[in-house]
Amino acid sequence: MKCIIENSGMTLEADYTEENIRDIFLPLLRRLTDMQRRKGGRVLALLAAPPATGKSTLAAFLRALSTSTPGVSPLTAIALDGFHRRQAYLLSHTVERNGEVIPMARIKGAPVTFDLERLHSALSRVAAGEKCAWPGYDRRIHDPVPDALRVEGDIVLLEGNYLLLDEDGWRELRRLADYTIGIEAEPRLLRERLIARHIAGGMSPEAAAHKADDSDMANVRLCLERSLPADLRLRLTEDGSFDVI
């Protein structure tokens, strides 16, 4: 099933198998709907996955599917990316990586490049059921967009790389959630997808491979090796579909 969706200022095409929709996505939406009705308040779900697993596209697709499926509650999809530190900050601040002091911008996307304190504050409000603003992220300008969304629905899905990261500060996010979803994949497959993504964005094959190996794959390994187990575990396959683990 193909679906055109808007995400982070970009138009994307989602293409999922009928089996994935029938056996994974619709049951997930029904489960979240049942949880919300039993709770009588907002349900917060976390979708955690390494780079290049298609988590942002999947979250947007689940949002669209929820609004067109009778019997399930509409889902509000929000993203971790709005809590990237601004590009000016990343260019003016440094971090040590492998014994070298480098600008934070060089490893943009690593946990240290997010404003974790601000994320905690905002997510606590979402988990408490408040109607509140949420930042977006515009990939065309490479910066967050304050108050881009309003969070008002009964089911909210937050997607991001490090939402289940088993490290101080990050692991506390799970305690705010009612349900968690994790995506895993072979590192080789994610490297190939990262390189293809960078080439599609205008990089040469050589530059794309360097970016993947210089920073992206460190984030991939961190997510795969240091994430807490999710309530629902999915594996991304070679053809872009998902299996339940």
LUMTOR-830933 format. One record per residue: residue number from 1; x, y, z of N, C-alpha, C in turn. Coordinates in pm, 1 decimal, decimal comma. Example, Ala and Ser with C-alpha at 12.3 -4.5 7.8 and 13.67 -1.06 7.14 Angstrom:
BEGIN
REC    nr       n.c1       n.c2       n.c3      ca.c1      ca.c2      ca.c3       c.c1       c.c2       c.c3
REC     1     1319,0     -569,0      780,0     1230,0     -450,0      780,0     1320,0     -330,0      780,0
REC     2     1285,0     -225,0      708,0     1367,0     -106,0      714,0     1290,0        3,0      787,0
//
This chain:
BEGIN
REC    nr       n.c1       n.c2       n.c3      ca.c1      ca.c2      ca.c3       c.c1       c.c2       c.c3
REC     1       84,7     -119,1        0,0        0,0        0,0        0,0       87,9      123,6        0,0
REC     2       65,7      212,7      -95,4      143,5      334,8     -104,9       63,3      451,9      -49,9
REC     3      135,4      544,2       14,2       70,9      659,5       75,1      167,2      777,1       68,0
REC     4      120,3      892,5       23,4      200,5     1014,2       20,2      178,7     1088,8      150,5
REC     5      287,7     1119,8      222,2      276,6     1184,3      352,1      373,6     1301,4      359,0
REC     6      342,1     1395,9      447,3      429,3     1510,1      473,5      503,0     1484,7      604,2
REC     7      635,5     1507,5      603,9      714,2     1484,8      724,6      837,2     1573,8      724,2
REC     8      855,4     1651,6      831,0      972,5     1738,5      847,7      993,1     1830,5      728,7
REC     9      882,3     1883,0      675,8      892,3     1975,2      564,2      918,5     1908,3      430,9
REC    10      908,3     1775,6      426,2      935,2     1702,2      303,9      815,4     1613,7      269,1
REC    11      796,2     1589,3      141,1      693,2     1497,8       94,9      756,4     1360,9       73,3
REC    12      701,7     1258,8      139,7      757,2     1124,2      134,0      652,9     1026,1       83,5
REC    13      700,2      918,5       24,9      611,6      811,1      -18,8      634,1      689,3       69,6
REC    14      530,9      649,4      141,6      537,6      529,1      224,2      479,2      412,8      145,3
REC    15      544,2      297,8      153,5      498,5      179,8       80,0      514,0       58,4      171,5
REC    16      402,2        9,5      223,0      404,1     -103,7      315,0      320,5     -218,1      260,2
REC    17      359,9     -339,3      297,2      288,5     -456,7      248,2      152,0     -467,5      315,8
REC    18       59,4     -531,6      245,7      -72,0     -555,0      305,0      -59,6     -641,2      430,0
REC    19       38,6     -733,8      429,3       58,5     -820,8      546,2      101,2     -739,7      667,6
REC    20      194,8     -644,4      647,8      237,7     -561,3      759,9      123,0     -476,8      814,4
REC    21       42,2     -422,9      724,7      -70,8     -341,3      768,4     -171,5     -426,7      845,2
REC    22     -202,8     -544,0      791,4     -303,8     -630,9      853,7     -254,1     -693,5      984,4
REC    23     -128,4     -739,3      985,8      -79,6     -820,5     1097,7       -4,8     -741,7     1204,8
REC    24       44,2     -621,6     1169,2      122,9     -545,1     1266,9       61,6     -408,8     1294,6
REC    25       39,3     -329,1     1191,8        2,4     -188,9     1213,2     -140,3     -173,3     1266,2
REC    26     -238,2     -241,1     1204,6     -375,0     -229,7     1253,9     -390,4     -287,7     1394,6
REC    27     -333,0     -406,1     1424,2     -339,0     -454,1     1563,6     -274,3     -357,8     1663,0
REC    28     -166,0     -291,6     1621,4     -102,0     -193,8     1708,9     -196,1      -77,6     1738,1
REC    29     -259,9      -24,4     1634,8     -351,9       87,3     1655,2     -470,4       46,0     1742,3
REC    30     -519,2      -75,4     1723,9     -630,3     -123,0     1807,4     -585,0     -141,3     1951,8
REC    31     -462,4     -189,2     1971,2     -410,3     -206,5     2106,9     -400,2      -71,3     2177,8
REC    32     -346,6       28,6     2108,8     -334,2      160,6     2169,1     -471,1      220,9     2198,4
REC    33     -566,9      197,9     2108,9     -702,6      246,8     2131,8     -763,8      181,9     2255,0
REC    34     -747,3       50,2     2268,1     -799,9      -20,5     2385,3     -732,2       29,2     2513,2
REC    35     -602,0       51,7     2508,6     -530,0      101,8     2625,2     -583,7      238,7     2667,3
REC    36     -608,2      323,6     2569,5     -656,5      458,2     2601,1     -796,1      452,9     2661,8
REC    37     -881,3      366,1     2610,3    -1017,5      357,5     2663,7    -1017,3      302,3     2805,6
REC    38     -928,4      206,4     2831,4     -920,3      151,9     2967,0     -860,3      254,7     3063,2
REC    39     -761,5      328,2     3016,0     -696,0      427,2     3101,4     -784,3      547,5     3128,2
REC    40     -861,8      587,4     3028,2     -946,0      704,7     3042,2     -868,3      834,6     3033,3
REC    41     -747,3      827,9     2984,0     -662,5      945,6     2967,0     -568,8      922,5     2850,6
REC    42     -479,6     1018,3     2829,1     -389,1     1009,1     2715,6     -293,5      890,7     2729,0
REC    43     -269,3      822,7     2618,1     -169,7      716,4     2609,4      -50,5      769,5     2530,1
REC    44       68,6      752,6     2585,9      192,5      792,3     2519,0      269,8      668,1     2479,5
REC    45      299,1      655,5     2350,0      379,4      544,7     2298,5      510,0      598,9     2242,7
REC    46      617,6      523,5     2261,2      748,7      559,6     2207,7      785,8      463,2     2096,8
REC    47      831,5      516,8     1984,7      883,3      437,7     1873,2     1031,9      467,3     1860,5
REC    48     1114,5      373,6     1904,3     1259,8      393,7     1907,4     1325,6      306,1     1802,5
REC    49     1419,9      364,6     1728,2     1485,4      288,6     1621,7     1612,0      359,1     1577,4
REC    50     1709,2      284,2     1525,5     1831,8      346,1     1473,6     1803,8      430,7     1349,6
REC    51     1900,8      512,7     1310,4     1887,2      586,8     1185,3     1865,1      493,8     1066,5
REC    52     1785,4      540,7      971,0     1762,9      472,8      842,2     1669,3      353,5      850,5
REC    53     1598,0      337,1      961,4     1499,4      229,2      969,4     1362,9      272,7      918,2
REC    54     1346,9      399,7      887,1     1218,7      448,3      836,2     1118,4      478,6      945,6
REC    55     1165,8      509,2     1067,0     1074,4      530,9     1179,5      987,5      654,3     1159,8
REC    56     1044,2      762,2     1103,9      965,3      884,4     1083,8      854,3      860,6      982,9
REC    57      886,8      789,9      876,5      786,7      757,9      775,1      679,6      666,3      833,5
REC    58      721,8      568,6      913,2      626,0      477,8      974,9      533,3      552,5     1069,8
REC    59      586,3      643,0     1150,6      501,7      718,8     1242,8      398,5      801,3     1166,6
REC    60      442,1      865,3     1059,2      349,6      944,2      978,4      244,3      855,1      912,9
REC    61      285,7      735,3      869,8      190,4      642,0      808,6       88,3      594,0      911,8
REC    62      134,3      561,6     1032,6       41,4      518,2     1137,4      -59,4      628,0     1170,2
REC    63      -12,2      751,3     1169,1     -104,4      863,9     1190,5     -211,4      866,2     1082,1
REC    64     -168,8      854,9      955,5     -263,9      857,5      844,6     -358,6      737,8      850,3
REC    65     -304,3      620,7      882,4     -386,6      498,9      888,9     -489,8      510,1     1000,8
REC    66     -451,3      570,1     1112,1     -544,5      580,2     1225,0     -663,3      669,2     1192,6
REC    67     -642,1      769,3     1108,0     -751,2      861,4     1076,1     -846,3      804,4      970,8
REC    68     -807,2      695,2      905,7     -890,5      637,5      800,2     -944,8      499,6      836,2
REC    69     -922,3      456,6      960,6     -964,5      323,6     1001,8    -1075,5      334,2     1106,0
REC    70    -1194,4      285,0     1074,9    -1303,8      289,2     1172,6    -1269,1      208,7     1298,3
REC    71    -1309,8      260,5     1411,6    -1293,9      186,8     1535,3    -1165,3      210,5     1608,7
REC    72    -1072,1      289,3     1551,3     -948,9      321,7     1622,7     -942,2      472,4     1643,8
REC    73     -875,8      512,3     1752,7     -864,1      654,4     1783,3     -754,4      719,2     1698,7
REC    74     -774,1      842,0     1655,4     -669,8      911,1     1578,7     -542,1      924,5     1660,8
REC    75     -430,7      908,0     1593,3     -299,7      912,4     1657,4     -229,2     1041,8     1620,7
REC    76     -169,9     1105,7     1718,7      -86,3     1222,7     1695,7       59,2     1179,5     1694,3
REC    77      131,2     1209,2     1587,3      271,6     1169,2     1574,2      361,4     1290,5     1595,3
REC    78      457,3     1275,6     1686,8      555,6     1380,4     1712,8      694,9     1317,7     1707,6
REC    79      797,7     1401,5     1701,4      932,5     1349,6     1679,6     1033,4     1408,4     1776,9
REC    80     1135,7     1330,8     1804,9     1248,7     1375,6     1885,8     1327,6     1485,9     1815,9
REC    81     1327,0     1488,1     1683,2     1413,8     1577,7     1606,9     1395,6     1725,0     1641,2
REC    82     1278,6     1762,6     1692,9     1257,1     1901,4     1729,6     1342,8     1946,7     1847,1
REC    83     1409,7     1850,4     1911,5     1495,0     1883,4     2025,7     1643,9     1877,1     1990,4
REC    84     1675,7     1870,8     1860,4     1811,8     1898,9     1816,9     1850,8     2038,1     1866,3
REC    85     1973,0     2052,4     1912,3     2022,4     2187,3     1938,4     2037,2     2259,6     1804,5
REC    86     2022,8     2389,4     1807,6     2026,7     2465,6     1683,2     2163,6     2456,2     1618,6
REC    87     2164,8     2471,0     1485,8     2288,1     2454,9     1409,8     2397,0     2551,5     1457,6
REC    88     2358,4     2673,4     1493,0     2457,5     2770,8     1540,4     2525,3     2721,7     1668,0
REC    89     2448,9     2658,2     1755,3     2505,2     2602,9     1879,2     2601,9     2488,9     1845,5
REC    90     2560,7     2401,5     1756,4     2644,0     2286,0     1722,2     2774,8     2327,8     1654,8
REC    91     2771,2     2437,5     1581,5     2892,2     2485,7     1514,7     2987,5     2556,1     1612,1
REC    92     2932,0     2610,3     1720,4     3014,1     2688,2     1813,3     3057,0     2609,6     1937,1
REC    93     3009,1     2486,9     1952,4     3045,4     2404,6     2066,9     3117,2     2277,9     2019,0
REC    94     3204,2     2227,7     2104,1     3285,5     2112,8     2067,2     3260,2     1994,7     2159,5
REC    95     3306,8     1878,6     2115,2     3296,9     1756,0     2193,1     3418,0     1670,5     2158,4
REC    96     3459,5     1587,4     2250,4     3572,8     1499,0     2221,9     3521,8     1366,6     2168,9
REC    97     3576,3     1323,6     2057,6     3538,0     1196,1     1996,2     3665,7     1125,5     1950,2
REC    98     3690,6     1007,8     2005,4     3809,3      928,8     1970,4     3938,5     1008,1     1989,5
REC    99     3944,0     1083,3     2099,4     4064,6     1158,4     2131,6     4081,2     1287,9     2055,8
REC   100     3984,0     1323,8     1974,1     3990,7     1446,1     1892,7     3879,3     1540,2     1934,5
REC   101     3909,8     1669,3     1948,9     3809,5     1769,8     1979,9     3751,1     1821,0     1848,2
REC   102     3621,3     1803,2     1831,2     3556,5     1836,7     1704,0     3430,8     1918,6     1729,8
REC   103     3383,8     1995,5     1631,1     3256,4     2066,2     1646,9     3142,3     1966,5     1663,8
REC   104     3046,1     2000,3     1748,0     2930,1     1914,2     1765,7     2856,4     1889,4     1634,6
REC   105     2863,6     1987,1     1545,4     2792,9     1973,9     1417,8     2840,6     1852,1     1339,7
REC   106     2964,5     1811,4     1360,8     3017,9     1697,1     1286,6     2950,0     1566,7     1325,5
REC   107     2897,3     1560,3     1447,8     2829,7     1438,4     1492,1     2682,6     1467,9     1520,8
REC   108     2625,5     1562,9     1449,3     2483,9     1595,2     1468,4     2400,5     1468,7     1455,9
REC   109     2313,3     1448,4     1552,9     2234,2     1326,0     1557,7     2275,8     1235,0     1671,0
REC   110     2396,4     1256,7     1726,8     2439,3     1181,4     1844,5     2361,4     1231,6     1966,1
REC   111     2350,7     1150,1     2071,3     2271,5     1192,2     2187,9     2311,0     1327,0     2244,2
REC   112     2440,9     1358,8     2246,8     2487,2     1483,2     2307,2     2439,2     1606,4     2231,3
REC   113     2394,9     1590,1     2108,1     2351,4     1704,6     2027,8     2203,3     1737,2     2046,1
REC   114     2136,2     1667,7     2137,7     1996,9     1696,8     2169,9     1988,2     1769,5     2303,4
REC   115     1885,3     1851,7     2318,4     1858,3     1922,3     2443,3     1770,5     1831,2     2529,0
REC   116     1833,8     1743,0     2605,1     1762,8     1640,4     2680,0     1678,3     1699,4     2792,2
REC   117     1727,9     1803,2     2857,5     1651,8     1864,8     2967,0     1520,0     1922,2     2916,8
REC   118     1526,7     1989,1     2804,0     1404,3     2047,8     2746,8     1309,4     1938,3     2700,2
REC   119     1364,0     1828,4     2647,1     1281,6     1715,2     2605,4     1206,5     1655,9     2724,7
REC   120     1276,6     1635,3     2835,8     1212,3     1581,6     2955,4     1093,4     1666,5     2997,4
REC   121     1114,4     1796,8     3000,0     1009,1     1888,4     3042,5      887,9     1879,6     2950,7
REC   122      912,5     1882,3     2821,0      802,4     1879,4     2724,3      729,9     1745,0     2726,7
REC   123      804,8     1635,4     2734,7      742,1     1503,8     2730,9      663,3     1476,5     2859,1
REC   124      707,6     1530,8     2970,2      631,8     1516,3     3094,8      493,9     1579,7     3081,7
REC   125      486,7     1691,1     3012,6      357,3     1757,1     2990,1      268,9     1673,0     2899,2
REC   126      329,5     1614,8     2796,1      252,4     1528,6     2706,2      199,8     1407,6     2782,2
REC   127      285,6     1342,4     2861,0      245,7     1223,7     2935,8      136,0     1254,2     3036,8
REC   128      136,4     1376,4     3089,5       35,2     1416,4     3187,1      -98,8     1448,9     3122,1
REC   129     -103,9     1447,2     2989,4     -229,5     1472,2     2919,5     -256,4     1616,7     2887,0
REC   130     -156,7     1703,3     2905,0     -178,2     1845,2     2877,6     -189,7     1871,4     2727,3
REC   131     -264,1     1973,9     2693,1     -264,1     2026,5     2557,5     -147,8     2124,3     2548,8
REC   132      -53,0     2095,1     2463,0       69,9     2173,9     2463,8      132,3     2178,8     2324,7
REC   133      227,6     2269,8     2310,1      300,2     2283,2     2184,0      414,7     2182,9     2179,3
REC   134      458,5     2152,1     2056,5      571,8     2060,5     2035,7      653,6     2111,4     1918,3
REC   135      786,0     2110,8     1930,9      868,8     2161,5     1820,3      876,2     2062,1     1704,0
REC   136      892,8     2115,8     1586,6      918,1     2032,8     1469,0     1063,4     2046,1     1426,5
REC   137     1095,2     1986,1     1313,7     1230,0     1998,1     1257,9     1217,1     2008,1     1107,3
REC   138     1280,8     2110,0     1050,8     1275,5     2131,2      906,4     1409,5     2092,3      846,1
REC   139     1411,6     1983,5      770,8     1536,3     1934,0      711,7     1588,0     2026,1      601,6
REC   140     1504,6     2115,8      553,7     1550,9     2208,2      450,1     1640,5     2316,6      507,7
REC   141     1616,5     2353,6      634,5     1699,4     2456,7      697,9     1788,4     2397,7      808,0
REC   142     1769,8     2267,8      835,8     1853,0     2196,0      933,7     1844,6     2255,5     1073,0
REC   143     1724,1     2297,1     1111,1     1704,6     2354,0     1243,9     1565,3     2319,6     1297,0
REC   144     1550,3     2318,3     1429,5     1417,3     2298,6     1488,8     1325,3     2416,1     1457,2
REC   145     1197,0     2389,0     1462,9     1095,2     2491,7     1443,2     1010,1     2494,6     1570,0
REC   146     1023,3     2596,8     1654,0      948,9     2600,9     1781,0      797,8     2599,4     1758,7
REC   147      727,6     2530,3     1848,7      580,9     2530,9     1851,7      520,0     2497,9     1715,7
REC   148      577,7     2400,1     1648,0      529,7     2365,0     1514,5      399,3     2285,7     1519,2
REC   149      375,7     2214,2     1629,4      259,0     2127,7     1641,5      186,5     2154,8     1772,1
REC   150       58,3     2119,4     1772,9      -19,1     2118,9     1896,1      -50,4     1973,7     1931,8
REC   151      -19,5     1935,9     2054,6      -48,7     1801,0     2102,0     -177,9     1808,2     2181,2
REC   152     -283,1     1750,2     2124,9     -414,6     1757,6     2188,2     -486,3     1623,8     2191,5
REC   153     -438,5     1524,4     2119,0     -510,0     1398,3     2105,0     -495,5     1305,8     2224,5
REC   154     -572,5     1195,8     2219,6     -573,1     1097,2     2327,8     -463,5      992,6     2312,8
REC   155     -408,3      977,2     2192,4     -298,5      883,5     2170,3     -185,8      958,3     2100,6
REC   156      -69,1      958,0     2160,6       45,8     1031,1     2106,2      160,0      932,6     2085,9
REC   157      219,3      935,9     1967,1      333,6      851,2     1933,7      455,2      939,8     1911,6
REC   158      556,9      922,7     1995,8      683,0      995,6     1980,1      785,2      902,6     1917,3
REC   159      847,1      946,7     1807,1      949,1      864,0     1741,2     1085,6      930,9     1752,0
REC   160     1189,5      847,5     1761,8     1325,0      899,1     1769,4     1425,7      788,2     1790,5
REC   161     1552,7      822,2     1773,6     1659,0      722,3     1783,8     1679,6      669,6     1925,4
REC   162     1678,5      758,4     2024,5     1732,3      723,9     2156,7     1627,1      714,6     2266,5
REC   163     1504,1      692,1     2228,8     1395,3      694,2     2325,4     1399,7      576,9     2422,5
REC   164     1473,6      471,8     2388,0     1490,7      358,0     2478,4     1637,3      339,2     2516,5
REC   165     1717,1      442,2     2497,5     1859,8      432,3     2526,1     1882,6      407,4     2675,4
REC   166     1963,5      307,9     2706,0     1989,7      270,5     2844,8     2109,8      348,5     2898,1
REC   167     2091,5      480,6     2907,7     2193,3      570,0     2961,8     2125,7      673,8     3050,0
REC   168     2202,1      729,4     3142,9     2147,6      828,2     3235,3     2079,5      940,7     3159,2
REC   169     1964,6      980,9     3207,7     1888,2     1086,7     3143,4     1791,6     1031,6     3040,8
REC   170     1841,6      948,2     2952,0     1757,4      892,6     2846,2     1665,8      782,2     2897,0
REC   171     1715,1      696,3     2985,5     1631,9      583,4     3027,4     1507,6      628,4     3103,9
REC   172     1511,1      750,7     3159,4     1394,6      800,2     3231,0     1275,2      826,9     3138,3
REC   173     1299,7      842,2     3008,7     1190,0      867,3     2915,1     1091,7      751,4     2913,8
REC   174     1144,4      630,0     2925,8     1056,3      513,7     2919,2      952,8      513,5     3030,9
REC   175      989,6      567,8     3144,7      898,0      568,2     3258,7      776,3      656,6     3235,0
REC   176      786,3      744,7     3138,0      672,9      830,7     3104,8      576,7      763,6     3006,7
REC   177      618,7      655,5     2944,1      542,9      594,9     2834,9      450,4      484,3     2883,7
REC   178      339,1      468,7     2811,6      246,3      359,2     2836,7      279,9      236,9     2752,6
REC   179      348,7      258,1     2639,9      378,1      147,5     2547,7      501,1      185,4     2466,7
REC   180      582,0       84,8     2433,2      704,3      111,7     2356,5      715,6       16,8     2237,8
REC   181      770,8       69,8     2130,1      794,1       -5,3     2006,4      939,2       15,1     1967,8
REC   182     1008,2      -91,2     1933,5     1147,1      -81,0     1891,7     1168,0     -147,1     1757,3
REC   183     1251,9      -86,3     1674,1     1287,0     -143,1     1543,4     1434,7     -177,7     1543,9
REC   184     1467,2     -298,3     1497,0     1605,0     -343,0     1485,8     1634,0     -377,0     1339,2
REC   185     1760,8     -386,2     1304,9     1800,2     -418,8     1167,9     1947,8     -454,5     1166,8
REC   186     1989,5     -519,9     1061,0     2130,8     -550,7     1043,7     2208,4     -422,1     1016,3
REC   187     2321,0     -399,8     1083,4     2399,2     -277,9     1059,3     2436,3     -258,4      912,2
REC   188     2470,4     -367,6      842,6     2505,4     -356,2      701,1     2391,5     -296,9      620,3
REC   189     2269,3     -341,3      646,4     2153,4     -290,1      575,0     2133,0     -141,6      603,7
REC   190     2150,3     -101,6      728,4     2131,2       39,3      763,1     2239,1      126,6      700,9
REC   191     2361,3       75,4      693,6     2467,7      151,8      627,4     2431,7      174,4      480,6
REC   192     2383,8       72,0      413,5     2345,3       86,3      273,1     2233,7      188,7      257,4
REC   193     2136,6      185,1      346,6     2024,7      278,9      339,5     2069,2      421,9      371,2
REC   194     2162,0      436,7      464,6     2214,7      569,2      496,4     2289,0      629,3      377,8
REC   195     2373,1      550,3      315,3     2448,4      599,2      199,3     2352,7      638,7       87,1
REC   196     2252,4      555,2       62,0     2154,3      586,4      -42,0     2079,9      715,3       -9,4
REC   197     2047,2      735,6      118,4     1977,4      857,8      160,2     2064,3      980,4      135,8
REC   198     2192,3      972,4      170,0     2281,6     1087,1      151,7     2302,5     1117,9        3,4
REC   199     2313,5     1015,0      -77,6     2328,0     1036,1     -222,3     2202,9     1103,3     -278,4
REC   200     2085,5     1056,5     -233,5     1959,9     1118,7     -278,2     1951,8     1264,7     -235,7
REC   201     2021,8     1299,2     -126,7     2024,3     1437,2      -79,9     2127,5     1523,2     -149,2
REC   202     2202,1     1466,3     -245,5     2295,7     1544,8     -324,8     2442,3     1516,3     -302,4
REC   203     2476,9     1425,6     -210,9     2617,3     1393,3     -185,9     2672,4     1300,3     -293,6
REC   204     2803,0     1306,0     -311,9     2868,6     1207,9     -397,5     2871,8     1074,9     -323,6
REC   205     2886,3      963,5     -394,9     2895,3      834,2     -326,4     3007,7      829,2     -223,9
REC   206     3121,2      892,7     -254,6     3234,8      891,8     -162,1     3201,9      971,1      -35,0
REC   207     3142,5     1089,4      -52,2     3106,4     1171,9       63,6     2997,5     1104,7      146,5
REC   208     2904,5     1039,2       78,3     2796,5      970,4      148,9     2850,8      857,0      234,4
REC   209     2943,9      781,1      180,2     3003,3      669,9      255,5     3083,5      722,6      373,8
REC   210     3155,3      834,0      352,5     3233,9      891,7      462,1     3144,1      939,4      574,9
REC   211     3033,8     1006,2      542,3     2942,3     1054,5      645,8     2881,9      937,6      721,9
REC   212     2843,4      833,8      650,3     2785,1      717,0      716,9     2883,8      655,3      814,8
REC   213     3008,1      641,8      771,6     3107,4      575,1      855,6     3163,6      666,3      963,7
REC   214     3164,9      798,1      938,7     3225,8      891,4     1032,5     3137,5      917,8     1153,4
REC   215     3004,3      922,0     1134,0     2916,4      954,1     1247,2     2790,9      868,5     1253,0
REC   216     2727,8      844,1     1139,3     2598,7      774,8     1140,1     2606,8      635,5     1201,3
REC   217     2707,0      558,7     1164,6     2712,4      419,8     1209,7     2741,8      409,8     1358,9
REC   218     2807,9      509,8     1416,5     2825,6      510,6     1562,4     2689,6      522,5     1630,4
REC   219     2599,7      602,9     1573,7     2465,8      616,3     1628,8     2384,8      489,2     1608,8
REC   220     2403,2      425,5     1493,5     2336,0      298,0     1467,6     2375,8      194,3     1572,0
REC   221     2506,3      179,4     1593,1     2553,3       78,7     1689,1     2505,2      109,6     1830,3
REC   222     2503,7      237,7     1866,8     2457,4      275,5     1999,4     2311,5      234,0     2018,9
REC   223     2228,3      262,0     1920,9     2086,7      225,2     1931,2     2068,5       73,7     1938,7
REC   224     2141,2        0,7     1856,2     2123,8     -144,3     1850,6     2178,3     -213,5     1974,8
REC   225     2285,4     -159,3     2031,1     2354,2     -228,3     2140,7     2315,8     -178,4     2278,8
REC   226     2259,0      -55,2     2288,3     2237,7        3,7     2420,6     2092,5       44,0     2444,6
REC   227     1998,9      -16,0     2373,2     1858,3       18,1     2392,5     1789,9      -84,1     2482,0
REC   228     1698,3      -36,8     2564,6     1617,0     -123,9     2647,7     1516,9     -199,4     2560,3
REC   229     1473,6     -319,0     2602,2     1376,7     -394,9     2521,7     1242,1     -323,5     2515,7
REC   230     1178,0     -331,4     2400,5     1048,0     -267,0     2379,1      935,4     -367,2     2399,9
REC   231      814,9     -314,8     2420,8      697,2     -401,4     2431,8      669,8     -472,8     2299,4
REC   232      688,1     -403,1     2189,9      673,2     -460,2     2056,3      804,8     -442,3     1983,4
REC   233      867,8     -552,7     1943,4      996,2     -547,5     1874,5      977,1     -586,8     1728,4
REC   234     1022,8     -500,5     1639,5     1013,1     -523,8     1495,6     1152,6     -530,8     1436,4
REC   235     1166,0     -608,4     1329,6     1292,2     -615,0     1256,5     1269,1     -570,8     1113,0
REC   236     1348,6     -474,6     1068,1     1344,4     -429,1      929,8     1415,1     -530,4      841,3
REC   237     1349,9     -572,5      734,0     1406,8     -673,3      644,6     1467,2     -607,5      520,5
REC   238     1530,6     -689,5      440,2     1599,4     -638,7      320,9     1505,8     -567,2      225,0
REC   239     1381,4     -611,8      217,5     1287,7     -552,0      122,0     1210,9     -433,5      179,3
REC   240     1245,4     -391,4      303,2     1180,2     -275,5      361,7     1055,9     -304,7      441,2
REC   241     1018,9     -432,4      451,4      904,1     -469,2      533,7      951,5     -502,4      675,4
REC   242      856,1     -536,2      761,8      887,8     -562,6      901,4      843,7     -701,6      943,6
REC   243      922,7     -762,5     1031,1      884,9     -885,6     1099,7      874,8     -856,9     1247,7
REC   244      782,5     -926,1     1315,8      775,7     -917,8     1461,6      878,3    -1014,5     1519,9
REC   245      957,8     -965,9     1613,6     1058,7    -1049,7     1677,7      995,3    -1120,6     1798,5
//
